[in-house]
Amino acid sequence: MKTFELKVITPKGAVIDKQVSGLYLRGSEGDLAIFAGHIPFVTAVREGKCTIVYDDASDDTEAEIGAGMLNVTRDNVTLITETWKA
Amino acid sequence: MGKDIKSLRTRIKSFDSTLHLTGAMGLVASSKMKRACDAMAAGREYSAAISDVTKRLASCPECSKSPYFGINHPKPEEDTEDGSVSAKSVTRLIVIAGDRGLCGGYNANIFRTVRDMEYVDIQPVGKRAFARYRPETEEELNDDEEPLYQSSEYYTYEEAEAEAKLCCEDFLAGKIDRVGIVYNRYVSIISQEPDVFWILPMERGTERCVDTGVFEPSPEELFGNIVLKYFAAKLYALVKESFACEVAARRMAMDSAKKNAQQMIDDLTLEYNRARQGTITQEITEIVAGAGK
């Protein structure tokens, strides 16, 4: 599966900076999933569960995130959130 | 002569304790340095990420009518070099100073920058800034149980958010039309410069963005939402940066204080030894003179 670069940034610094294959979270208009090759996209993120899926055999990362922003560009994806509890 | 020697010895002793004190404070500052720098880097990264999104939104045409660009406000004249503006604009300053003194010109530089500017009100961050701009609360400042000031060392993102909300509300209500943050810019470990960052009104995106993509919800709504976050993130990052400056400034100040104390001790020791030798020589001369009679 194709992967993309995901960066999760909180006020305490970057939590995740990896190649991942999928990101699931709750946007302002509803649940959404991001995969490689997504069109440029900006949305407000609601607090809730966030799941990150990797291409290799490593376990998915699940975390409780605070409100924030998701910024998808052609090259990478940045999730900006106030809190991150894995 | 004997009295002179005694007073010299006391002075040497007192400089010695100063040396110990400044040495200890320097060490404390050094140990805080790494943590402060890490916090500064993290804050910078967060605010840079938010500012990327903000720029992207600011350059999209739907957002150009946002009140955060200050269209409804009388436009202040262009900034001059020293940061002074036309008297018409109602400026609020957020002044970030330290919690403690003994850090060289760190606090004084900030206060000097503020003194040269025109402003209407001030939101202080850090105990020193509170003591200066909110003198009526000074008595309570000494009360350690419930601090009324916002500490610059333990500044949290939530505090920054509350401050951002207050400023944005006042800005939208037209009570103020400019918000600046006065902080110390971290140039290097030996150099920090006071600076002003104008956060509101927002700067318009200069480049026309072609590839803006999809926005959810609408760009206007997102923009209103993100200005608050941008403000909070920037303020948080600048407080962290200022704290790193404070620690670095204190380390430098303590280093030079240590050096000066050592220099004084060396000078006094020389003087002390001379005086001691003088007494001995005098005694010998007296004995020899007495024996020759």
Chai-1 contact restraints between the chains, C-beta under 6 A:
chainA,res_idxA,chainB,res_idxB,connection_type,confidence,min_distance_angstrom,max_distance_angstrom,comment,restraint_id
A,I9,B,E45,contact,1.0,0.0,6.0,A-B,restraint_1
A,I9,B,Y46,contact,1.0,0.0,6.0,A-B,restraint_2
A,I9,B,A49,contact,1.0,0.0,6.0,A-B,restraint_3
A,P11,B,Y46,contact,1.0,0.0,6.0,A-B,restraint_4
A,P11,B,Y157,contact,1.0,0.0,6.0,A-B,restraint_5
A,P11,B,Y236,contact,1.0,0.0,6.0,A-B,restraint_6
A,K12,B,A42,contact,1.0,0.0,6.0,A-B,restraint_7
A,G13,B,A42,contact,1.0,0.0,6.0,A-B,restraint_8
A,A14,B,E45,contact,1.0,0.0,6.0,A-B,restraint_9
A,S28,B,P217,contact,1.0,0.0,6.0,A-B,restraint_10
A,E29,B,E216,contact,1.0,0.0,6.0,A-B,restraint_11
A,I39,B,G213,contact,1.0,0.0,6.0,A-B,restraint_12
A,P40,B,D211,contact,1.0,0.0,6.0,A-B,restraint_13
A,P40,B,G213,contact,1.0,0.0,6.0,A-B,restraint_14
A,F41,B,G213,contact,1.0,0.0,6.0,A-B,restraint_15
A,F41,B,V214,contact,1.0,0.0,6.0,A-B,restraint_16
A,V42,B,F215,contact,1.0,0.0,6.0,A-B,restraint_17
A,T43,B,E216,contact,1.0,0.0,6.0,A-B,restraint_18
A,A44,B,N225,contact,1.0,0.0,6.0,A-B,restraint_19
A,M69,B,V53,contact,1.0,0.0,6.0,A-B,restraint_20
A,N71,B,V53,contact,1.0,0.0,6.0,A-B,restraint_21
A,T78,B,A49,contact,1.0,0.0,6.0,A-B,restraint_22
A,I80,B,A49,contact,1.0,0.0,6.0,A-B,restraint_23
A,I80,B,I50,contact,1.0,0.0,6.0,A-B,restraint_24
